[in-house]
Amino acid sequence: MSRKTKNLIKLVAIVIVLILVFMELGIVAIPALVGYKFWLSIIAFCMVLIAS
């Protein structure tokens, strides 16, 4: 993988985690994702591991 691709994967993972944190704090409400918060955090963690 190129450096640009790795950085893009990490950026997407960070955005996913930020959305989850904002949902937990009540700043953002995305009803379709409420049931998948745990799995989205696992996916973001795996994306960071793959990009490393």
Secondary structure as a PSIPRED ss2 file (coil, helix, strand):
# PSIPRED VFORMAT (PSIPRED V4.0)

   1 M C   1.000  0.000  0.000
   2 S C   1.000  0.000  0.000
   3 R H   0.000  1.000  0.000
   4 K H   0.000  1.000  0.000
   5 T H   0.000  1.000  0.000
   6 K H   0.000  1.000  0.000
   7 N H   0.000  1.000  0.000
   8 L H   0.000  1.000  0.000
   9 I H   0.000  1.000  0.000
  10 K H   0.000  1.000  0.000
  11 L H   0.000  1.000  0.000
  12 V H   0.000  1.000  0.000
  13 A H   0.000  1.000  0.000
  14 I H   0.000  1.000  0.000
  15 V H   0.000  1.000  0.000
  16 I H   0.000  1.000  0.000
  17 V H   0.000  1.000  0.000
  18 L H   0.000  1.000  0.000
  19 I H   0.000  1.000  0.000
  20 L H   0.000  1.000  0.000
  21 V H   0.000  1.000  0.000
  22 F H   0.000  1.000  0.000
  23 M H   0.000  1.000  0.000
  24 E H   0.000  1.000  0.000
  25 L H   0.000  1.000  0.000
  26 G C   1.000  0.000  0.000
  27 I C   1.000  0.000  0.000
  28 V C   1.000  0.000  0.000
  29 A C   1.000  0.000  0.000
  30 I C   1.000  0.000  0.000
  31 P H   0.000  1.000  0.000
  32 A H   0.000  1.000  0.000
  33 L H   0.000  1.000  0.000
  34 V H   0.000  1.000  0.000
  35 G H   0.000  1.000  0.000
  36 Y H   0.000  1.000  0.000
  37 K H   0.000  1.000  0.000
  38 F H   0.000  1.000  0.000
  39 W H   0.000  1.000  0.000
  40 L H   0.000  1.000  0.000
  41 S H   0.000  1.000  0.000
  42 I H   0.000  1.000  0.000
  43 I H   0.000  1.000  0.000
  44 A H   0.000  1.000  0.000
  45 F H   0.000  1.000  0.000
  46 C H   0.000  1.000  0.000
  47 M H   0.000  1.000  0.000
  48 V H   0.000  1.000  0.000
  49 L H   0.000  1.000  0.000
  50 I H   0.000  1.000  0.000
  51 A H   0.000  1.000  0.000
  52 S C   1.000  0.000  0.000
